Amino acid sequence: MRSDTLIRHEGIQALRERLGPVEAERFIVLISRESFDYTEWQQMLWQDKSVDEVFAMATKHNEQIADKET
């Protein structure tokens, strides 16, 4: 299992790569400012999708990542 420090580092790195340094910082500030219930968010995120649909989306996303790495 990875340490909390490593997870934080990789998370910040992913945000910076995707959003850029300024918008990554803004995102962190927004999340810190608001009360955020991750469990509730996850329950609502895919409520209109079946397990098969979510699995298909995850598979497609994983294939796209693999394609970028090659």
Sequence and secondary structure as in RCSB ss.txt:
>XXXX:A:sequence
MRSDTLIRHEGIQALRERLGPVEAERFIVLISRESFDYTEWQQMLWQDKSVDEVFAMATKHNEQIADKET
>XXXX:A:secstr
   HHHHHHHHHHHHHHHH HHHHHHHHHHHHHS   HHHHHHHHTTTS HHHHHHHHHHHHHHHHHHH 
